[in-house]
Amino acid sequence: MVEAALKVVEGDIPSAAELVERARKLIPVLRERAAAGDAAANVVPETIEDMKKAGLFRVLQPKRWGGYEMSPKTFYDVQMALAEGDMSVGWIYGVIGVHNWQIALFDDRAAREVFENNPDAIIASTYMPKGKTEAVEGGYRFSGRWQFSSGSKHAQWFFLGGLFPGAGEGVPNMGTFLIPLEDVEIVETWDTHGLKATGSHDVIVKDAFVPDYRTHTHRQGFEIDSPGNAVNTGPLYRLPFGQVFLRSVSTASIGALQALLNEVIAFGSGKLGSFGGRTSENPFAQLAVAEAAATIADLKNTLYANFDHMERHAAAGTVPAMEDRLRFKYQSSEVASRCAGVAAKLFRVAGGSGLFLEKPFARILANIESGGQHQANSYELWGANFGASLFGAENQDIFL
């Protein structure tokens, strides 16, 4: 049986620390490849292969399909390490790697199609609900055009967002449709200020048939009652769908901020300013690096604490309180903005030298700024929703 052949045994699973170390060992080569990735608007294929060989994409993948079923905290630690080398790599690792978790929420027939012939299969996505659907026998006819499909050129499958037929007033019946590459056209549109190597191109689907079992609704993920829970019974797959995904598009900013901090300290330690003073002795520079280091620690601590809380609930078979879920989403959404604000101060420490493209400062800053443009990182929107709930308003958001 294919499933039995793919299933890993405990002795074959590396430790969390080993996986993070494998990611950290890639940092030098990721820095070397960064310019080539930016020029191609695509993370180079060698990097994808390196991550596969290191087992990094398997962190959240079900054991029964060749994965490791580890804590999301390990997943995000790997993501931050990769983002220290190149935030574009950390970004696509987050949004691709998290799909190996979401596929476990689908009917198991979907996971079988994805993994049975290739346990290293890659799923790209864009969850914007732009898909036009028509109910037909056994499933749906599905068409649309979507933006921002990160890592699309490396994918064999796609998660694409759409509204299910019959969605009415109130909370729309949004969800994810699993589409094979052969039904997808990739349109090269990605020419951007930052995150250039993510290759977040447009994708088009024209009248594809999607069987029922290759769909998953946001409501199922919100209620932690998905078809895949029947076979993937571990606590990992009883975490709220929205919470796991949201952190996949904010956490790379933390790793990139660490990279910028490292670069500024190394540069400033030996730099004399235009008027003879040492950067390392400038109190404003000292404050900037102190603020960056403290911000990184604060953001990591919040990430770990939030997932400790959710993992305890998952292990107990309970659901986190709505107020906690709203707060967790807001805290995730503000990561990119907080990192960008601190990164801008670090960039000033580099002075005029920071403007030169041969140095890493401007590129890292542009990447962090670009990460904040994702809707999931719109802290104003999600902060207002959290605040409104504290005032007693009824929450309508189910991507939590």
Steps between C-alpha positions, in 0.01 A plus 500: 500500500639843405406655834690232692804554280500874569429488873804592707600337828603701804866405467513657153373838619771760577472705816367854491845633584655303214250636248563857610875438476456366145320822411772710663769321301328621183528868598837569326394344171162675512683834527717406202197407289285799599598722206434222249159436653409869486610524136292196402200601714518146631685318778755292312411130460816394684366662817171312476693175460722584798193555718346174382818305571514652848142384564387854577171482311399193703483672839118529501427217254311196634719204595273272304607690188872518573499802731616575853185650665700744710393806694436816298759664724766286331359596161525870580850459644608345170328783312680768702835331442444486123389864497832597658658380180237641264153617601361392161603143584354527849179640353439222249603238755224634726224515243596172330588304811177589677306336217637161605310563823177621338482203262456284811170682560361396161332169431785247503447425131644845424819432697531165326491669160763754604746274680457142382745536212705786642532558877693819417220647288464877530169682528493873424198717575307818496198507730336808351137383444500581129407156370169472316327175586215300356366192676501190278468130569782393731651845546539839334600673179757758601650804322679821590814710511695562819797716598786432741566126463839482673730222385260415220770388257609225739152356559327185382170596668319820598266605780274766348230698675138521396143538618289188509166511317214616719707738713257761622481789739713511812824305510569378142568131446863542398749223463791335323495298179789262427603521133774302316766689305367373167181706557695818586661767281773708667523860373831670580403830659737525797714818470508657845668720759591210727462125549599481134605136506169373636368473145149593615355495150138500385330167432203422276261205503247449221200273562680230700308220671566481875357195681330562834781334694752753367332789685525639853292782649629772726213423734621140541843634592348757736286240678791251505274243341653416163462181294864408555457494877345157457840351413749763617406488865809651663480832687700673224198481271263632764659844494291781346569523127520879488750525784748260342480668160519859628834446666640351179483846337624708793782297655754539217521869593651407836779300336567780252519755783755277673703495177492879476599535865796266445611694193473838672697383804774352282514810282473752780759334722782619277343801332617856543239764422560790263605715793731247662276344766459125526153369425528249783548788745206703374220483760232518229653201324524318830133568569398379152675164536369460856145566385536253214635224723226556759229509231617169355494339845156645574349383171640150541377473856148599395505250213609215728259593779203516264575158353566351844149613590342360183691172521377445855143542377562268205642230728198532730250497213377849581486825303670828599271783604388738225667795672832312498465411131427861407797620705730238349404611149567864585835412656597309186388785274713761676827303467589627153425862588701488822792342318483761223503787750806367680670407172465859378692619807773241439524613139573855617787365709665385175497861380569581135678168458168326546377635167739294290343189351824307537430505873208305652330774701257644244400157368416365845302814587303478174419135568370573850292794374354284225397226741280750678289548187331161535141540615559261790756754625255794490527562872268802482215285368547206736579724796177690443308172482655381826428836664141499377447159657631635831230769473240226458461482121429158351796355313442408131853382420548122479860504375622467858 
